[in-house]
């Protein structure tokens, strides 16, 4: 008996009890759909986390000021201004693994344009900061070294600020007032979305650091060169841990710290954050897929049950086939084909339901989902394997029936 004939016999046997076959396939359909949907949801969550990390900047290390102890109480990070622009220059100049190191001076206030106003955060930065944080100019131009040296009143605005102040109008070339100081908008930053902490990265204004210090913040002479953070971009392929150690050693040397003194700064390696988040997302995806796979196992048990019932109902037919020359392996193959056919048909319907469910979740729940062909192939392969595994025992039982006893079965 060839495979084509076995398939025809299997389909004919399944059509005899259409309702029972449909109910049996329901477990496989739900299982395959659940696996595909859960993997799509997990993959979407993982991709979203990766996008958020990369939006901060690739191979990024953030250096922040350290803490200070006052009256026996240790204050939080950033309570002591220990970082300077010269530190950023030294990091980029003296460490070969570093591609760019950009200092940033942070402030906040009301921004006004015409009758519109918006409260936002602004940063005084250098061009190296834009490179380190992967800030791309969507329209207009960035500022340059001449703007830094002249403390020019120019600004780059994020998409959220642009929408709040200008709506659909082009902001480039317009004059806004930041803390009552007029600035010309020279460019609009490309959208980045939310950060890992849920903050809107597009609700920001960037200006030359000299402009922020002299024109807006008005820092006194004693704080003239301090900064709130340094963003360090490590070259592609370089060892992030080694770069972090070199930065630490350089800053300790520059700040004249003794071997028994703690660092007066703090560093955050975003590559480690990315790795931890990716591992967590991967575990979540596997967990969701494992939970969904339980439905496939339930569907497999249903296949075994229906095949055992089918063997019992068709005992006389099996005896007749053996009496006219069918071998045990022919009977075994026939029932295996029936079991696999049930699983595969259920798998095909499950694919359609899973793909539709993934798009529905993405559309109505506004969750990011990502469908991958390997997930679909995995779900269908698993369904076929379940058909073989749970169909083997009934098929083996049918192939071992004695022809004479089977013909006498009532």
Secondary structure by P-SEA (a helix, b strand, c coil): ccaaaaaaaaaaaaaacaaaaaaaaaaaaaaaaaaaaaaaaaaaaaaaaaaaaaaaccbbbbbbbbbbbcccccccccccccccaaaaaaaacccccccbbbbbbbbbbbbbcccbbbbbbbbbccaaaaaaaccccccbbbbcaaaaaaccccccccaaaaaacccccccccbbbbcccbbbbbcccccccccccccccccccccccccccccccccccccccccccbbbbbbcccccaaaaaaaaaaaaaaaacccccccccbbbbcaaaaaaaaaaaaaaaaaaaaaaaaaaaaaaaaaaaaaaaaaaaaaaaaaaaaaaacccaaaaaaaaaaaaaaaaaaaaaaaaaaaaaaaaaaaacccbbbbbbaaaaaaaaaaaaaaaaaaaaaaaaaaaaccaaaaaacc
